[in-house]
Amino acid sequence: MNTKRLTSLAMLIAIYVVLSILTPIRIANFKFTFEAFPILVAGLLMGPIDGLMVGAIGSFIYQLLFSGYGITATTILWIIPHAVSGFIVGLYAKNKNYDLDFKQTAFICSISALIVTSLNLLALYIDSKLYGYYSFALVFGNLLIKIIIGIILAIIYSSILPKLIKFLKKQIDR
């Protein structure tokens, strides 16, 4: 890994952490944020391993320092969703030779949102059972809203990412 790539990953991880801290709107167990953006950029621009690294390391730093929970028995469950998302987005981009149009970007961003929502739901279910705060309403009550917001965010990301990725590729190729 060269210095430029390592620096890019570090910046994307830092952006992930900042977006996790500064952009959340919290309602019960629902957090609306733009933290997925740098993960999508890493996956679409640099591939599956880089997307995974930004998702995993960024989530770990956030969980450790800013979530309020630190390291618990379920910390890894809260890291997995964004790590898997970054990997799958990167794999899709690599399969398409990193040249995605709006529809392809919308598709993979939507899949990513559904994966993160599903894996976060599983993490919440396991966490709530393990720590004794489970209720059906808490775990599954706002699932439809989470899916709808995820799809809306995917459309927003899809309108920005293709142009941004092309711009960033030009900067990297210099």
ChimeraX attribute file (.defattr): number of C-alpha atoms within 10 A of each C-alpha:
attribute: neighborCount
match mode: 1-to-1
recipient: residues
	/A:1	5
	/A:2	6
	/A:3	8
	/A:4	10
	/A:5	13
	/A:6	12
	/A:7	11
	/A:8	15
	/A:9	21
	/A:10	16
	/A:11	14
	/A:12	24
	/A:13	26
	/A:14	18
	/A:15	19
	/A:16	24
	/A:17	24
	/A:18	15
	/A:19	17
	/A:20	22
	/A:21	15
	/A:22	11
	/A:23	13
	/A:24	14
	/A:25	9
	/A:26	10
	/A:27	9
	/A:28	7
	/A:29	11
	/A:30	15
	/A:31	13
	/A:32	15
	/A:33	17
	/A:34	17
	/A:35	23
	/A:36	24
	/A:37	19
	/A:38	24
	/A:39	30
	/A:40	33
	/A:41	24
	/A:42	27
	/A:43	28
	/A:44	31
	/A:45	25
	/A:46	21
	/A:47	24
	/A:48	23
	/A:49	18
	/A:50	25
	/A:51	31
	/A:52	27
	/A:53	23
	/A:54	31
	/A:55	31
	/A:56	25
	/A:57	20
	/A:58	27
	/A:59	26
	/A:60	22
	/A:61	17
	/A:62	22
	/A:63	21
	/A:64	15
	/A:65	12
	/A:66	14
	/A:67	14
	/A:68	9
	/A:69	11
	/A:70	13
	/A:71	13
	/A:72	11
	/A:73	9
	/A:74	15
	/A:75	17
	/A:76	15
	/A:77	16
	/A:78	21
	/A:79	22
	/A:80	20
	/A:81	26
	/A:82	30
	/A:83	25
	/A:84	22
	/A:85	29
	/A:86	31
	/A:87	27
	/A:88	25
	/A:89	28
	/A:90	28
	/A:91	21
	/A:92	19
	/A:93	23
	/A:94	18
	/A:95	11
	/A:96	12
	/A:97	11
	/A:98	19
	/A:99	15
	/A:100	20
	/A:101	14
	/A:102	15
	/A:103	13
	/A:104	16
	/A:105	25
	/A:106	22
	/A:107	17
	/A:108	22
	/A:109	27
	/A:110	21
	/A:111	18
	/A:112	25
	/A:113	25
	/A:114	20
	/A:115	18
	/A:116	23
	/A:117	18
	/A:118	16
	/A:119	20
	/A:120	19
	/A:121	18
	/A:122	16
	/A:123	21
	/A:124	20
	/A:125	18
	/A:126	16
	/A:127	20
	/A:128	16
	/A:129	12
	/A:130	12
	/A:131	10
	/A:132	9
	/A:133	11
	/A:134	15
	/A:135	12
	/A:136	8
	/A:137	9
	/A:138	16
	/A:139	21
	/A:140	14
	/A:141	12
	/A:142	14
	/A:143	16
	/A:144	10
	/A:145	11
	/A:146	20
	/A:147	17
	/A:148	13
	/A:149	14
	/A:150	23
	/A:151	20
	/A:152	14
	/A:153	21
	/A:154	23
	/A:155	19
	/A:156	13
	/A:157	21
	/A:158	23
	/A:159	16
	/A:160	13
	/A:161	23
	/A:162	22
	/A:163	13
	/A:164	13
	/A:165	20
	/A:166	14
	/A:167	11
	/A:168	13
	/A:169	14
	/A:170	10
	/A:171	9
	/A:172	11
	/A:173	6
	/A:174	5
